[in-house]
């Protein structure tokens, strides 16, 4: 402003907030997932039947992470075979058509067999 209170110039500041907005969206997504997982955890604590717990775990993971299909398997006693015990989503006969092991056979090289053998997550 000049001495007559007339505008003689402007200062304009522009700031790119794209990264901040992306971070906010990511945090909101994580927050929603954590809320759903907390609710699921509370639900799991009420279930007393082990097979129902397995099924609910699959349901929760399928829903929270929006996956096409989720399955849970247990290692059969005295063998290297992984037996599916629960699933959620579009199974379409998949589990009855596969054989999953964790020995040194060709059926053990998938993500499940490798995770068991290495004791690390696998994709």
CNS distance restraints for C-alpha pairs under 8 A (distance, minus, plus):
assign (resid   1 and name CA) (resid   5 and name CA) 5.18 0.50 0.50
assign (resid   1 and name CA) (resid   6 and name CA) 5.14 0.50 0.50
assign (resid   1 and name CA) (resid   7 and name CA) 4.55 0.50 0.50
assign (resid   1 and name CA) (resid   8 and name CA) 5.61 0.50 0.50
assign (resid   1 and name CA) (resid   9 and name CA) 7.31 0.50 0.50
assign (resid   2 and name CA) (resid   6 and name CA) 5.42 0.50 0.50
assign (resid   2 and name CA) (resid   7 and name CA) 6.60 0.50 0.50
assign (resid   2 and name CA) (resid   8 and name CA) 6.48 0.50 0.50
assign (resid  17 and name CA) (resid  21 and name CA) 6.18 0.50 0.50
assign (resid  18 and name CA) (resid  22 and name CA) 6.26 0.50 0.50
assign (resid  19 and name CA) (resid  23 and name CA) 6.14 0.50 0.50
assign (resid  20 and name CA) (resid  24 and name CA) 6.16 0.50 0.50
assign (resid  21 and name CA) (resid  25 and name CA) 6.20 0.50 0.50
assign (resid  22 and name CA) (resid  26 and name CA) 6.18 0.50 0.50
assign (resid  23 and name CA) (resid  27 and name CA) 6.11 0.50 0.50
assign (resid  24 and name CA) (resid  28 and name CA) 6.10 0.50 0.50
assign (resid  25 and name CA) (resid  29 and name CA) 6.19 0.50 0.50
assign (resid  26 and name CA) (resid  30 and name CA) 6.24 0.50 0.50
assign (resid  27 and name CA) (resid  31 and name CA) 5.98 0.50 0.50
assign (resid  28 and name CA) (resid  32 and name CA) 6.19 0.50 0.50
assign (resid  29 and name CA) (resid  33 and name CA) 6.28 0.50 0.50
assign (resid  30 and name CA) (resid  34 and name CA) 6.10 0.50 0.50
assign (resid  31 and name CA) (resid  35 and name CA) 6.15 0.50 0.50
assign (resid  32 and name CA) (resid  36 and name CA) 6.27 0.50 0.50
assign (resid  33 and name CA) (resid  37 and name CA) 6.09 0.50 0.50
assign (resid  33 and name CA) (resid  64 and name CA) 6.17 0.50 0.50
assign (resid  33 and name CA) (resid  65 and name CA) 7.76 0.50 0.50
assign (resid  34 and name CA) (resid  38 and name CA) 6.02 0.50 0.50
assign (resid  35 and name CA) (resid  39 and name CA) 6.29 0.50 0.50
assign (resid  36 and name CA) (resid  40 and name CA) 6.10 0.50 0.50
assign (resid  36 and name CA) (resid  64 and name CA) 6.55 0.50 0.50
assign (resid  37 and name CA) (resid  41 and name CA) 5.99 0.50 0.50
assign (resid  37 and name CA) (resid  60 and name CA) 7.57 0.50 0.50
assign (resid  37 and name CA) (resid  64 and name CA) 7.29 0.50 0.50
assign (resid  38 and name CA) (resid  42 and name CA) 6.33 0.50 0.50
assign (resid  39 and name CA) (resid  43 and name CA) 6.34 0.50 0.50
assign (resid  40 and name CA) (resid  44 and name CA) 6.14 0.50 0.50
assign (resid  40 and name CA) (resid  60 and name CA) 6.48 0.50 0.50
assign (resid  41 and name CA) (resid  45 and name CA) 6.38 0.50 0.50
assign (resid  42 and name CA) (resid  46 and name CA) 7.02 0.50 0.50
assign (resid  43 and name CA) (resid  47 and name CA) 7.05 0.50 0.50
assign (resid  44 and name CA) (resid  53 and name CA) 6.43 0.50 0.50
assign (resid  44 and name CA) (resid  56 and name CA) 7.18 0.50 0.50
assign (resid  44 and name CA) (resid  57 and name CA) 7.88 0.50 0.50
assign (resid  47 and name CA) (resid  52 and name CA) 6.88 0.50 0.50
assign (resid  47 and name CA) (resid  53 and name CA) 6.25 0.50 0.50
assign (resid  48 and name CA) (resid  52 and name CA) 7.67 0.50 0.50
assign (resid  48 and name CA) (resid  53 and name CA) 7.45 0.50 0.50
assign (resid  49 and name CA) (resid  53 and name CA) 6.36 0.50 0.50
assign (resid  50 and name CA) (resid  54 and name CA) 6.36 0.50 0.50
assign (resid  51 and name CA) (resid  55 and name CA) 6.27 0.50 0.50
assign (resid  51 and name CA) (resid  85 and name CA) 7.48 0.50 0.50
assign (resid  51 and name CA) (resid  86 and name CA) 7.61 0.50 0.50
assign (resid  52 and name CA) (resid  56 and name CA) 6.05 0.50 0.50
assign (resid  53 and name CA) (resid  57 and name CA) 6.10 0.50 0.50
assign (resid  54 and name CA) (resid  58 and name CA) 6.45 0.50 0.50
assign (resid  54 and name CA) (resid  72 and name CA) 7.00 0.50 0.50
assign (resid  54 and name CA) (resid  85 and name CA) 7.20 0.50 0.50
assign (resid  54 and name CA) (resid  86 and name CA) 5.91 0.50 0.50
assign (resid  55 and name CA) (resid  59 and name CA) 6.22 0.50 0.50
assign (resid  55 and name CA) (resid  86 and name CA) 5.13 0.50 0.50
assign (resid  55 and name CA) (resid  87 and name CA) 6.40 0.50 0.50
assign (resid  55 and name CA) (resid  88 and name CA) 7.47 0.50 0.50
assign (resid  56 and name CA) (resid  60 and name CA) 6.00 0.50 0.50
assign (resid  57 and name CA) (resid  61 and name CA) 6.21 0.50 0.50
assign (resid  58 and name CA) (resid  62 and name CA) 5.96 0.50 0.50
assign (resid  58 and name CA) (resid  70 and name CA) 5.81 0.50 0.50
assign (resid  58 and name CA) (resid  71 and name CA) 6.20 0.50 0.50
assign (resid  58 and name CA) (resid  72 and name CA) 6.83 0.50 0.50
assign (resid  58 and name CA) (resid  86 and name CA) 6.78 0.50 0.50
assign (resid  58 and name CA) (resid  87 and name CA) 5.53 0.50 0.50
assign (resid  58 and name CA) (resid  88 and name CA) 5.43 0.50 0.50
assign (resid  59 and name CA) (resid  63 and name CA) 6.10 0.50 0.50
assign (resid  59 and name CA) (resid  70 and name CA) 7.95 0.50 0.50
assign (resid  59 and name CA) (resid  87 and name CA) 7.47 0.50 0.50
assign (resid  59 and name CA) (resid  88 and name CA) 5.41 0.50 0.50
assign (resid  59 and name CA) (resid  89 and name CA) 8.00 0.50 0.50
assign (resid  60 and name CA) (resid  64 and name CA) 5.85 0.50 0.50
assign (resid  61 and name CA) (resid  65 and name CA) 5.76 0.50 0.50
assign (resid  61 and name CA) (resid  66 and name CA) 7.65 0.50 0.50
assign (resid  61 and name CA) (resid  67 and name CA) 7.61 0.50 0.50
assign (resid  61 and name CA) (resid  70 and name CA) 7.13 0.50 0.50
assign (resid  62 and name CA) (resid  66 and name CA) 5.50 0.50 0.50
assign (resid  62 and name CA) (resid  67 and name CA) 5.07 0.50 0.50
assign (resid  62 and name CA) (resid  68 and name CA) 7.12 0.50 0.50
assign (resid  62 and name CA) (resid  69 and name CA) 6.48 0.50 0.50
assign (resid  62 and name CA) (resid  70 and name CA) 5.91 0.50 0.50
assign (resid  62 and name CA) (resid  88 and name CA) 6.24 0.50 0.50
assign (resid  62 and name CA) (resid  89 and name CA) 6.73 0.50 0.50
assign (resid  63 and name CA) (resid  67 and name CA) 7.05 0.50 0.50
assign (resid  67 and name CA) (resid  89 and name CA) 7.67 0.50 0.50
assign (resid  68 and name CA) (resid  89 and name CA) 5.74 0.50 0.50
assign (resid  68 and name CA) (resid  90 and name CA) 6.18 0.50 0.50
assign (resid  69 and name CA) (resid  87 and name CA) 7.21 0.50 0.50
assign (resid  69 and name CA) (resid  88 and name CA) 5.73 0.50 0.50
assign (resid  69 and name CA) (resid  89 and name CA) 4.33 0.50 0.50
assign (resid  69 and name CA) (resid  90 and name CA) 5.38 0.50 0.50
assign (resid  69 and name CA) (resid  91 and name CA) 6.23 0.50 0.50
assign (resid  70 and name CA) (resid  87 and name CA) 5.43 0.50 0.50
assign (resid  70 and name CA) (resid  88 and name CA) 5.35 0.50 0.50
assign (resid  70 and name CA) (resid  89 and name CA) 6.48 0.50 0.50
assign (resid  71 and name CA) (resid  84 and name CA) 6.77 0.50 0.50
assign (resid  71 and name CA) (resid  85 and name CA) 7.67 0.50 0.50
assign (resid  71 and name CA) (resid  86 and name CA) 5.72 0.50 0.50
assign (resid  71 and name CA) (resid  87 and name CA) 4.08 0.50 0.50
assign (resid  71 and name CA) (resid  88 and name CA) 6.53 0.50 0.50
assign (resid  72 and name CA) (resid  84 and name CA) 5.70 0.50 0.50
assign (resid  72 and name CA) (resid  85 and name CA) 5.90 0.50 0.50
assign (resid  72 and name CA) (resid  86 and name CA) 5.35 0.50 0.50
assign (resid  72 and name CA) (resid  87 and name CA) 6.20 0.50 0.50
assign (resid  73 and name CA) (resid  82 and name CA) 5.70 0.50 0.50
assign (resid  73 and name CA) (resid  83 and name CA) 5.05 0.50 0.50
assign (resid  73 and name CA) (resid  84 and name CA) 3.96 0.50 0.50
assign (resid  73 and name CA) (resid  85 and name CA) 5.35 0.50 0.50
assign (resid  73 and name CA) (resid  86 and name CA) 7.12 0.50 0.50
assign (resid  74 and name CA) (resid  82 and name CA) 5.32 0.50 0.50
assign (resid  74 and name CA) (resid  83 and name CA) 5.29 0.50 0.50
assign (resid  74 and name CA) (resid  84 and name CA) 6.45 0.50 0.50
assign (resid  74 and name CA) (resid  85 and name CA) 6.91 0.50 0.50
assign (resid  75 and name CA) (resid  79 and name CA) 7.36 0.50 0.50
assign (resid  75 and name CA) (resid  80 and name CA) 6.77 0.50 0.50
assign (resid  75 and name CA) (resid  81 and name CA) 5.82 0.50 0.50
assign (resid  75 and name CA) (resid  82 and name CA) 4.44 0.50 0.50
assign (resid  75 and name CA) (resid  83 and name CA) 6.16 0.50 0.50
assign (resid  76 and name CA) (resid  80 and name CA) 6.96 0.50 0.50
assign (resid  76 and name CA) (resid  81 and name CA) 5.82 0.50 0.50
assign (resid  76 and name CA) (resid  82 and name CA) 6.06 0.50 0.50
assign (resid  76 and name CA) (resid  83 and name CA) 6.37 0.50 0.50
assign (resid  80 and name CA) (resid 101 and name CA) 5.26 0.50 0.50
assign (resid  80 and name CA) (resid 102 and name CA) 5.43 0.50 0.50
assign (resid  80 and name CA) (resid 103 and name CA) 5.71 0.50 0.50
assign (resid  81 and name CA) (resid  99 and name CA) 7.56 0.50 0.50
assign (resid  81 and name CA) (resid 100 and name CA) 5.90 0.50 0.50
assign (resid  81 and name CA) (resid 101 and name CA) 4.27 0.50 0.50
assign (resid  81 and name CA) (resid 102 and name CA) 6.63 0.50 0.50
assign (resid  82 and name CA) (resid  99 and name CA) 7.73 0.50 0.50
assign (resid  82 and name CA) (resid 100 and name CA) 5.41 0.50 0.50
assign (resid  82 and name CA) (resid 101 and name CA) 5.55 0.50 0.50
assign (resid  82 and name CA) (resid 102 and name CA) 7.58 0.50 0.50
assign (resid  83 and name CA) (resid 100 and name CA) 7.58 0.50 0.50
assign (resid  84 and name CA) (resid  95 and name CA) 7.00 0.50 0.50
assign (resid  87 and name CA) (resid  91 and name CA) 7.37 0.50 0.50
assign (resid  91 and name CA) (resid  95 and name CA) 6.89 0.50 0.50
assign (resid  93 and name CA) (resid  97 and name CA) 6.42 0.50 0.50
assign (resid  94 and name CA) (resid  98 and name CA) 6.52 0.50 0.50
assign (resid  99 and name CA) (resid 107 and name CA) 6.32 0.50 0.50
assign (resid 100 and name CA) (resid 107 and name CA) 5.47 0.50 0.50
assign (resid 100 and name CA) (resid 108 and name CA) 6.06 0.50 0.50
assign (resid 100 and name CA) (resid 110 and name CA) 7.85 0.50 0.50
assign (resid 100 and name CA) (resid 112 and name CA) 7.29 0.50 0.50
assign (resid 100 and name CA) (resid 113 and name CA) 6.69 0.50 0.50
assign (resid 101 and name CA) (resid 105 and name CA) 7.56 0.50 0.50
assign (resid 101 and name CA) (resid 107 and name CA) 5.59 0.50 0.50
assign (resid 101 and name CA) (resid 108 and name CA) 4.65 0.50 0.50
assign (resid 101 and name CA) (resid 112 and name CA) 7.94 0.50 0.50
assign (resid 101 and name CA) (resid 113 and name CA) 5.61 0.50 0.50
assign (resid 102 and name CA) (resid 107 and name CA) 7.59 0.50 0.50
assign (resid 102 and name CA) (resid 108 and name CA) 4.65 0.50 0.50
assign (resid 102 and name CA) (resid 109 and name CA) 7.71 0.50 0.50
assign (resid 102 and name CA) (resid 112 and name CA) 7.61 0.50 0.50
assign (resid 102 and name CA) (resid 113 and name CA) 4.20 0.50 0.50
assign (resid 102 and name CA) (resid 114 and name CA) 6.82 0.50 0.50
assign (resid 102 and name CA) (resid 116 and name CA) 6.36 0.50 0.50
assign (resid 102 and name CA) (resid 117 and name CA) 6.08 0.50 0.50
assign (resid 103 and name CA) (resid 108 and name CA) 5.87 0.50 0.50
assign (resid 103 and name CA) (resid 113 and name CA) 7.50 0.50 0.50
assign (resid 103 and name CA) (resid 117 and name CA) 7.70 0.50 0.50
assign (resid 104 and name CA) (resid 108 and name CA) 6.28 0.50 0.50
assign (resid 104 and name CA) (resid 109 and name CA) 7.96 0.50 0.50
assign (resid 105 and name CA) (resid 109 and name CA) 7.60 0.50 0.50
assign (resid 107 and name CA) (resid 113 and name CA) 7.69 0.50 0.50
assign (resid 108 and name CA) (resid 112 and name CA) 7.49 0.50 0.50
assign (resid 108 and name CA) (resid 113 and name CA) 4.48 0.50 0.50
assign (resid 108 and name CA) (resid 114 and name CA) 6.63 0.50 0.50
assign (resid 109 and name CA) (resid 113 and name CA) 5.78 0.50 0.50
assign (resid 109 and name CA) (resid 114 and name CA) 5.84 0.50 0.50
assign (resid 110 and name CA) (resid 114 and name CA) 6.09 0.50 0.50
assign (resid 111 and name CA) (resid 115 and name CA) 5.92 0.50 0.50
assign (resid 111 and name CA) (resid 122 and name CA) 5.20 0.50 0.50
assign (resid 111 and name CA) (resid 123 and name CA) 5.88 0.50 0.50
assign (resid 112 and name CA) (resid 116 and name CA) 6.32 0.50 0.50
assign (resid 112 and name CA) (resid 122 and name CA) 7.22 0.50 0.50
assign (resid 113 and name CA) (resid 117 and name CA) 6.15 0.50 0.50
assign (resid 114 and name CA) (resid 118 and name CA) 5.91 0.50 0.50
assign (resid 114 and name CA) (resid 119 and name CA) 7.88 0.50 0.50
assign (resid 114 and name CA) (resid 120 and name CA) 7.93 0.50 0.50
assign (resid 114 and name CA) (resid 122 and name CA) 6.87 0.50 0.50
assign (resid 115 and name CA) (resid 119 and name CA) 5.28 0.50 0.50
assign (resid 115 and name CA) (resid 120 and name CA) 5.04 0.50 0.50
assign (resid 115 and name CA) (resid 121 and name CA) 5.26 0.50 0.50
assign (resid 115 and name CA) (resid 122 and name CA) 5.44 0.50 0.50
assign (resid 116 and name CA) (resid 120 and name CA) 7.15 0.50 0.50
